[in-house]
Amino acid sequence: DLHSFPTRRSSDLLSTAIAFPAALGMAAIIIWFTVSRIMAENRKETAVYRAMGAKRRDIVHIYAVYIVLIASRVVLVSAAVGIAIALAVDYFYGSMLTDMAAAAFGIIDRAPAVHLFSLSSPLLLAVAAAIITVSLVASVQPLVRNTMRNPIRDIRDE
């Protein structure tokens, strides 16, 4: 049914428009809790650095590099798992997807092959950038809260 294709396509776009920000929001909450826990566990070390003369921006820089390293690991692991799953699905179901697409679009001969993964896809870079950006944005509040604390009080409390 050719008339239902645009409706189905727009509902797919709507689902993606809702799911992607929701996933990023959940990731931001998880990262915020994780960074807050890391900051709480390292409060004494941060206080010692500050008492020894480290500036707030030095502390922020140390943790920002740490957060980017963690986000890079997340990017690498999620890319490896996602690519492996896409290649496996493509290997097992690729010819069936090509046949279904050819039938759906009425292509009789020389139908282009359907592939679920391509290195040239801009989506890979967009997802990687989103992961790193969300990681940095979600860590701003715990970083600011930790660097604004009184280092003498933190050393004394522990």
Biotite code that builds the C-alpha atoms (Angstrom):
import biotite.structure as struc

atoms = struc.array([
    struc.Atom([0.000, 0.000, 0.000], chain_id="A", res_id=1, res_name="ASP", atom_name="CA", element="C"),
    struc.Atom([1.813, 3.059, -1.274], chain_id="A", res_id=2, res_name="LEU", atom_name="CA", element="C"),
    struc.Atom([-0.410, 5.544, 0.537], chain_id="A", res_id=3, res_name="HIS", atom_name="CA", element="C"),
    struc.Atom([0.550, 4.246, 3.980], chain_id="A", res_id=4, res_name="SER", atom_name="CA", element="C"),
    struc.Atom([4.297, 4.643, 3.356], chain_id="A", res_id=5, res_name="PHE", atom_name="CA", element="C"),
    struc.Atom([4.546, 8.401, 4.151], chain_id="A", res_id=6, res_name="PRO", atom_name="CA", element="C"),
    struc.Atom([2.500, 7.949, 7.332], chain_id="A", res_id=7, res_name="THR", atom_name="CA", element="C"),
    struc.Atom([4.654, 5.056, 8.448], chain_id="A", res_id=8, res_name="ARG", atom_name="CA", element="C"),
    struc.Atom([7.810, 7.031, 7.651], chain_id="A", res_id=9, res_name="ARG", atom_name="CA", element="C"),
    struc.Atom([6.644, 10.085, 9.586], chain_id="A", res_id=10, res_name="SER", atom_name="CA", element="C"),
    struc.Atom([5.725, 7.915, 12.578], chain_id="A", res_id=11, res_name="SER", atom_name="CA", element="C"),
    struc.Atom([9.230, 6.407, 12.458], chain_id="A", res_id=12, res_name="ASP", atom_name="CA", element="C"),
    struc.Atom([10.713, 9.894, 12.485], chain_id="A", res_id=13, res_name="LEU", atom_name="CA", element="C"),
    struc.Atom([8.447, 10.869, 15.359], chain_id="A", res_id=14, res_name="LEU", atom_name="CA", element="C"),
    struc.Atom([9.499, 7.777, 17.310], chain_id="A", res_id=15, res_name="SER", atom_name="CA", element="C"),
    struc.Atom([13.146, 8.617, 16.711], chain_id="A", res_id=16, res_name="THR", atom_name="CA", element="C"),
    struc.Atom([12.563, 12.247, 17.656], chain_id="A", res_id=17, res_name="ALA", atom_name="CA", element="C"),
    struc.Atom([11.130, 11.085, 20.974], chain_id="A", res_id=18, res_name="ILE", atom_name="CA", element="C"),
    struc.Atom([13.416, 8.115, 21.665], chain_id="A", res_id=19, res_name="ALA", atom_name="CA", element="C"),
    struc.Atom([16.777, 9.793, 20.992], chain_id="A", res_id=20, res_name="PHE", atom_name="CA", element="C"),
    struc.Atom([16.308, 12.710, 23.433], chain_id="A", res_id=21, res_name="PRO", atom_name="CA", element="C"),
    struc.Atom([14.795, 10.337, 25.992], chain_id="A", res_id=22, res_name="ALA", atom_name="CA", element="C"),
    struc.Atom([17.843, 8.067, 25.741], chain_id="A", res_id=23, res_name="ALA", atom_name="CA", element="C"),
    struc.Atom([20.164, 11.064, 26.034], chain_id="A", res_id=24, res_name="LEU", atom_name="CA", element="C"),
    struc.Atom([18.211, 12.297, 29.057], chain_id="A", res_id=25, res_name="GLY", atom_name="CA", element="C"),
    struc.Atom([18.497, 8.923, 30.775], chain_id="A", res_id=26, res_name="MET", atom_name="CA", element="C"),
    struc.Atom([22.214, 8.839, 29.953], chain_id="A", res_id=27, res_name="ALA", atom_name="CA", element="C"),
    struc.Atom([22.628, 12.320, 31.424], chain_id="A", res_id=28, res_name="ALA", atom_name="CA", element="C"),
    struc.Atom([20.950, 11.253, 34.668], chain_id="A", res_id=29, res_name="ILE", atom_name="CA", element="C"),
    struc.Atom([23.119, 8.133, 34.936], chain_id="A", res_id=30, res_name="ILE", atom_name="CA", element="C"),
    struc.Atom([26.275, 10.135, 34.220], chain_id="A", res_id=31, res_name="ILE", atom_name="CA", element="C"),
    struc.Atom([25.252, 12.806, 36.722], chain_id="A", res_id=32, res_name="TRP", atom_name="CA", element="C"),
    struc.Atom([24.815, 10.196, 39.473], chain_id="A", res_id=33, res_name="PHE", atom_name="CA", element="C"),
    struc.Atom([28.086, 8.497, 38.549], chain_id="A", res_id=34, res_name="THR", atom_name="CA", element="C"),
    struc.Atom([30.119, 11.708, 38.509], chain_id="A", res_id=35, res_name="VAL", atom_name="CA", element="C"),
    struc.Atom([28.489, 12.813, 41.765], chain_id="A", res_id=36, res_name="SER", atom_name="CA", element="C"),
    struc.Atom([29.510, 9.522, 43.378], chain_id="A", res_id=37, res_name="ARG", atom_name="CA", element="C"),
    struc.Atom([33.060, 9.810, 42.046], chain_id="A", res_id=38, res_name="ILE", atom_name="CA", element="C"),
    struc.Atom([33.300, 13.364, 43.365], chain_id="A", res_id=39, res_name="MET", atom_name="CA", element="C"),
    struc.Atom([31.999, 12.313, 46.773], chain_id="A", res_id=40, res_name="ALA", atom_name="CA", element="C"),
    struc.Atom([34.519, 9.466, 46.973], chain_id="A", res_id=41, res_name="GLU", atom_name="CA", element="C"),
    struc.Atom([37.397, 11.730, 45.931], chain_id="A", res_id=42, res_name="ASN", atom_name="CA", element="C"),
    struc.Atom([36.397, 14.725, 48.037], chain_id="A", res_id=43, res_name="ARG", atom_name="CA", element="C"),
    struc.Atom([39.409, 14.352, 50.352], chain_id="A", res_id=44, res_name="LYS", atom_name="CA", element="C"),
    struc.Atom([41.875, 14.119, 47.453], chain_id="A", res_id=45, res_name="GLU", atom_name="CA", element="C"),
    struc.Atom([40.335, 17.181, 45.844], chain_id="A", res_id=46, res_name="THR", atom_name="CA", element="C"),
    struc.Atom([40.572, 19.045, 49.154], chain_id="A", res_id=47, res_name="ALA", atom_name="CA", element="C"),
    struc.Atom([44.243, 18.088, 49.505], chain_id="A", res_id=48, res_name="VAL", atom_name="CA", element="C"),
    struc.Atom([44.969, 19.341, 45.980], chain_id="A", res_id=49, res_name="TYR", atom_name="CA", element="C"),
    struc.Atom([43.187, 22.610, 46.738], chain_id="A", res_id=50, res_name="ARG", atom_name="CA", element="C"),
    struc.Atom([44.984, 22.987, 50.094], chain_id="A", res_id=51, res_name="ALA", atom_name="CA", element="C"),
    struc.Atom([48.308, 22.469, 48.306], chain_id="A", res_id=52, res_name="MET", atom_name="CA", element="C"),
    struc.Atom([47.541, 25.341, 45.932], chain_id="A", res_id=53, res_name="GLY", atom_name="CA", element="C"),
    struc.Atom([45.678, 23.788, 43.012], chain_id="A", res_id=54, res_name="ALA", atom_name="CA", element="C"),
    struc.Atom([43.161, 26.184, 41.547], chain_id="A", res_id=55, res_name="LYS", atom_name="CA", element="C"),
    struc.Atom([39.535, 25.308, 40.956], chain_id="A", res_id=56, res_name="ARG", atom_name="CA", element="C"),
    struc.Atom([40.062, 25.235, 37.192], chain_id="A", res_id=57, res_name="ARG", atom_name="CA", element="C"),
    struc.Atom([42.914, 22.733, 37.683], chain_id="A", res_id=58, res_name="ASP", atom_name="CA", element="C"),
    struc.Atom([40.552, 20.411, 39.531], chain_id="A", res_id=59, res_name="ILE", atom_name="CA", element="C"),
    struc.Atom([37.855, 20.927, 36.887], chain_id="A", res_id=60, res_name="VAL", atom_name="CA", element="C"),
    struc.Atom([40.404, 20.188, 34.158], chain_id="A", res_id=61, res_name="HIS", atom_name="CA", element="C"),
    struc.Atom([41.500, 16.932, 35.827], chain_id="A", res_id=62, res_name="ILE", atom_name="CA", element="C"),
    struc.Atom([37.924, 15.693, 36.161], chain_id="A", res_id=63, res_name="TYR", atom_name="CA", element="C"),
    struc.Atom([36.903, 16.911, 32.692], chain_id="A", res_id=64, res_name="ALA", atom_name="CA", element="C"),
    struc.Atom([39.735, 14.886, 31.136], chain_id="A", res_id=65, res_name="VAL", atom_name="CA", element="C"),
    struc.Atom([38.680, 11.911, 33.244], chain_id="A", res_id=66, res_name="TYR", atom_name="CA", element="C"),
    struc.Atom([35.064, 12.282, 32.092], chain_id="A", res_id=67, res_name="ILE", atom_name="CA", element="C"),
    struc.Atom([36.082, 12.547, 28.427], chain_id="A", res_id=68, res_name="VAL", atom_name="CA", element="C"),
    struc.Atom([38.182, 9.384, 28.814], chain_id="A", res_id=69, res_name="LEU", atom_name="CA", element="C"),
    struc.Atom([35.231, 7.531, 30.312], chain_id="A", res_id=70, res_name="ILE", atom_name="CA", element="C"),
    struc.Atom([32.916, 8.850, 27.580], chain_id="A", res_id=71, res_name="ALA", atom_name="CA", element="C"),
    struc.Atom([35.432, 7.734, 24.940], chain_id="A", res_id=72, res_name="SER", atom_name="CA", element="C"),
    struc.Atom([35.390, 4.245, 26.400], chain_id="A", res_id=73, res_name="ARG", atom_name="CA", element="C"),
    struc.Atom([31.603, 4.267, 26.257], chain_id="A", res_id=74, res_name="VAL", atom_name="CA", element="C"),
    struc.Atom([31.772, 5.379, 22.612], chain_id="A", res_id=75, res_name="VAL", atom_name="CA", element="C"),
    struc.Atom([34.228, 2.600, 21.737], chain_id="A", res_id=76, res_name="LEU", atom_name="CA", element="C"),
    struc.Atom([32.314, -0.154, 23.535], chain_id="A", res_id=77, res_name="VAL", atom_name="CA", element="C"),
    struc.Atom([28.910, 0.939, 22.240], chain_id="A", res_id=78, res_name="SER", atom_name="CA", element="C"),
    struc.Atom([30.274, 1.298, 18.702], chain_id="A", res_id=79, res_name="ALA", atom_name="CA", element="C"),
    struc.Atom([31.863, -2.154, 18.829], chain_id="A", res_id=80, res_name="ALA", atom_name="CA", element="C"),
    struc.Atom([28.714, -3.795, 20.190], chain_id="A", res_id=81, res_name="VAL", atom_name="CA", element="C"),
    struc.Atom([26.407, -1.880, 17.844], chain_id="A", res_id=82, res_name="GLY", atom_name="CA", element="C"),
    struc.Atom([28.520, -2.592, 14.777], chain_id="A", res_id=83, res_name="ILE", atom_name="CA", element="C"),
    struc.Atom([28.813, -6.279, 15.694], chain_id="A", res_id=84, res_name="ALA", atom_name="CA", element="C"),
    struc.Atom([25.048, -6.592, 16.108], chain_id="A", res_id=85, res_name="ILE", atom_name="CA", element="C"),
    struc.Atom([24.347, -4.657, 12.886], chain_id="A", res_id=86, res_name="ALA", atom_name="CA", element="C"),
    struc.Atom([26.807, -6.800, 10.924], chain_id="A", res_id=87, res_name="LEU", atom_name="CA", element="C"),
    struc.Atom([25.356, -10.008, 12.379], chain_id="A", res_id=88, res_name="ALA", atom_name="CA", element="C"),
    struc.Atom([21.794, -8.977, 11.535], chain_id="A", res_id=89, res_name="VAL", atom_name="CA", element="C"),
    struc.Atom([22.963, -7.830, 8.111], chain_id="A", res_id=90, res_name="ASP", atom_name="CA", element="C"),
    struc.Atom([24.716, -11.146, 7.503], chain_id="A", res_id=91, res_name="TYR", atom_name="CA", element="C"),
    struc.Atom([21.721, -13.274, 8.496], chain_id="A", res_id=92, res_name="PHE", atom_name="CA", element="C"),
    struc.Atom([18.866, -11.090, 7.220], chain_id="A", res_id=93, res_name="TYR", atom_name="CA", element="C"),
    struc.Atom([20.477, -8.789, 4.629], chain_id="A", res_id=94, res_name="GLY", atom_name="CA", element="C"),
    struc.Atom([19.303, -10.681, 1.549], chain_id="A", res_id=95, res_name="SER", atom_name="CA", element="C"),
    struc.Atom([15.782, -10.955, 2.966], chain_id="A", res_id=96, res_name="MET", atom_name="CA", element="C"),
    struc.Atom([15.742, -7.194, 3.694], chain_id="A", res_id=97, res_name="LEU", atom_name="CA", element="C"),
    struc.Atom([16.934, -6.503, 0.153], chain_id="A", res_id=98, res_name="THR", atom_name="CA", element="C"),
    struc.Atom([14.184, -8.690, -1.290], chain_id="A", res_id=99, res_name="ASP", atom_name="CA", element="C"),
    struc.Atom([11.545, -7.076, 0.915], chain_id="A", res_id=100, res_name="MET", atom_name="CA", element="C"),
    struc.Atom([12.703, -3.568, -0.041], chain_id="A", res_id=101, res_name="ALA", atom_name="CA", element="C"),
    struc.Atom([12.746, -4.487, -3.742], chain_id="A", res_id=102, res_name="ALA", atom_name="CA", element="C"),
    struc.Atom([9.207, -5.863, -3.473], chain_id="A", res_id=103, res_name="ALA", atom_name="CA", element="C"),
    struc.Atom([7.982, -2.877, -1.465], chain_id="A", res_id=104, res_name="ALA", atom_name="CA", element="C"),
    struc.Atom([9.367, -0.345, -3.946], chain_id="A", res_id=105, res_name="PHE", atom_name="CA", element="C"),
    struc.Atom([8.487, -2.394, -7.023], chain_id="A", res_id=106, res_name="GLY", atom_name="CA", element="C"),
    struc.Atom([12.062, -2.893, -8.224], chain_id="A", res_id=107, res_name="ILE", atom_name="CA", element="C"),
    struc.Atom([12.223, -5.945, -10.477], chain_id="A", res_id=108, res_name="ILE", atom_name="CA", element="C"),
    struc.Atom([15.886, -6.252, -11.362], chain_id="A", res_id=109, res_name="ASP", atom_name="CA", element="C"),
    struc.Atom([19.140, -4.801, -10.049], chain_id="A", res_id=110, res_name="ARG", atom_name="CA", element="C"),
    struc.Atom([17.800, -3.797, -6.657], chain_id="A", res_id=111, res_name="ALA", atom_name="CA", element="C"),
    struc.Atom([20.470, -2.153, -4.517], chain_id="A", res_id=112, res_name="PRO", atom_name="CA", element="C"),
    struc.Atom([21.494, -4.250, -1.540], chain_id="A", res_id=113, res_name="ALA", atom_name="CA", element="C"),
    struc.Atom([20.187, -3.166, 1.843], chain_id="A", res_id=114, res_name="VAL", atom_name="CA", element="C"),
    struc.Atom([22.888, -2.856, 4.500], chain_id="A", res_id=115, res_name="HIS", atom_name="CA", element="C"),
    struc.Atom([22.320, -1.986, 8.143], chain_id="A", res_id=116, res_name="LEU", atom_name="CA", element="C"),
    struc.Atom([25.791, -0.554, 8.669], chain_id="A", res_id=117, res_name="PHE", atom_name="CA", element="C"),
    struc.Atom([28.041, 1.774, 6.742], chain_id="A", res_id=118, res_name="SER", atom_name="CA", element="C"),
    struc.Atom([31.255, 3.428, 7.853], chain_id="A", res_id=119, res_name="LEU", atom_name="CA", element="C"),
    struc.Atom([30.281, 6.496, 5.853], chain_id="A", res_id=120, res_name="SER", atom_name="CA", element="C"),
    struc.Atom([27.168, 7.055, 7.955], chain_id="A", res_id=121, res_name="SER", atom_name="CA", element="C"),
    struc.Atom([27.175, 10.448, 9.701], chain_id="A", res_id=122, res_name="PRO", atom_name="CA", element="C"),
    struc.Atom([25.071, 8.875, 12.439], chain_id="A", res_id=123, res_name="LEU", atom_name="CA", element="C"),
    struc.Atom([28.168, 7.244, 13.965], chain_id="A", res_id=124, res_name="LEU", atom_name="CA", element="C"),
    struc.Atom([29.846, 10.599, 14.514], chain_id="A", res_id=125, res_name="LEU", atom_name="CA", element="C"),
    struc.Atom([26.597, 12.162, 15.712], chain_id="A", res_id=126, res_name="ALA", atom_name="CA", element="C"),
    struc.Atom([26.110, 9.469, 18.362], chain_id="A", res_id=127, res_name="VAL", atom_name="CA", element="C"),
    struc.Atom([29.758, 9.685, 19.482], chain_id="A", res_id=128, res_name="ALA", atom_name="CA", element="C"),
    struc.Atom([29.538, 13.475, 19.745], chain_id="A", res_id=129, res_name="ALA", atom_name="CA", element="C"),
    struc.Atom([26.239, 13.198, 21.625], chain_id="A", res_id=130, res_name="ALA", atom_name="CA", element="C"),
    struc.Atom([27.730, 10.766, 24.154], chain_id="A", res_id=131, res_name="ILE", atom_name="CA", element="C"),
    struc.Atom([30.732, 12.985, 24.855], chain_id="A", res_id=132, res_name="ILE", atom_name="CA", element="C"),
    struc.Atom([28.634, 16.179, 24.957], chain_id="A", res_id=133, res_name="THR", atom_name="CA", element="C"),
    struc.Atom([26.033, 14.692, 27.294], chain_id="A", res_id=134, res_name="VAL", atom_name="CA", element="C"),
    struc.Atom([28.820, 13.382, 29.530], chain_id="A", res_id=135, res_name="SER", atom_name="CA", element="C"),
    struc.Atom([30.394, 16.811, 29.845], chain_id="A", res_id=136, res_name="LEU", atom_name="CA", element="C"),
    struc.Atom([27.102, 18.656, 30.308], chain_id="A", res_id=137, res_name="VAL", atom_name="CA", element="C"),
    struc.Atom([25.851, 16.164, 32.908], chain_id="A", res_id=138, res_name="ALA", atom_name="CA", element="C"),
    struc.Atom([29.061, 16.520, 34.896], chain_id="A", res_id=139, res_name="SER", atom_name="CA", element="C"),
    struc.Atom([28.990, 20.324, 35.181], chain_id="A", res_id=140, res_name="VAL", atom_name="CA", element="C"),
    struc.Atom([26.842, 20.505, 38.321], chain_id="A", res_id=141, res_name="GLN", atom_name="CA", element="C"),
    struc.Atom([28.818, 17.911, 40.336], chain_id="A", res_id=142, res_name="PRO", atom_name="CA", element="C"),
    struc.Atom([32.091, 19.534, 39.240], chain_id="A", res_id=143, res_name="LEU", atom_name="CA", element="C"),
    struc.Atom([30.975, 23.008, 40.265], chain_id="A", res_id=144, res_name="VAL", atom_name="CA", element="C"),
    struc.Atom([29.573, 21.736, 43.557], chain_id="A", res_id=145, res_name="ARG", atom_name="CA", element="C"),
    struc.Atom([32.811, 19.897, 44.348], chain_id="A", res_id=146, res_name="ASN", atom_name="CA", element="C"),
    struc.Atom([35.134, 22.764, 43.484], chain_id="A", res_id=147, res_name="THR", atom_name="CA", element="C"),
    struc.Atom([33.104, 25.303, 45.477], chain_id="A", res_id=148, res_name="MET", atom_name="CA", element="C"),
    struc.Atom([33.466, 23.333, 48.705], chain_id="A", res_id=149, res_name="ARG", atom_name="CA", element="C"),
    struc.Atom([35.797, 24.518, 51.454], chain_id="A", res_id=150, res_name="ASN", atom_name="CA", element="C"),
    struc.Atom([38.909, 22.284, 51.275], chain_id="A", res_id=151, res_name="PRO", atom_name="CA", element="C"),
    struc.Atom([39.777, 22.740, 54.945], chain_id="A", res_id=152, res_name="ILE", atom_name="CA", element="C"),
    struc.Atom([36.321, 21.566, 56.028], chain_id="A", res_id=153, res_name="ARG", atom_name="CA", element="C"),
    struc.Atom([36.553, 18.536, 53.693], chain_id="A", res_id=154, res_name="ASP", atom_name="CA", element="C"),
    struc.Atom([39.941, 17.519, 55.114], chain_id="A", res_id=155, res_name="ILE", atom_name="CA", element="C"),
    struc.Atom([38.703, 17.983, 58.653], chain_id="A", res_id=156, res_name="ARG", atom_name="CA", element="C"),
    struc.Atom([35.491, 16.002, 58.033], chain_id="A", res_id=157, res_name="ASP", atom_name="CA", element="C"),
    struc.Atom([37.322, 12.927, 56.746], chain_id="A", res_id=158, res_name="GLU", atom_name="CA", element="C"),
])
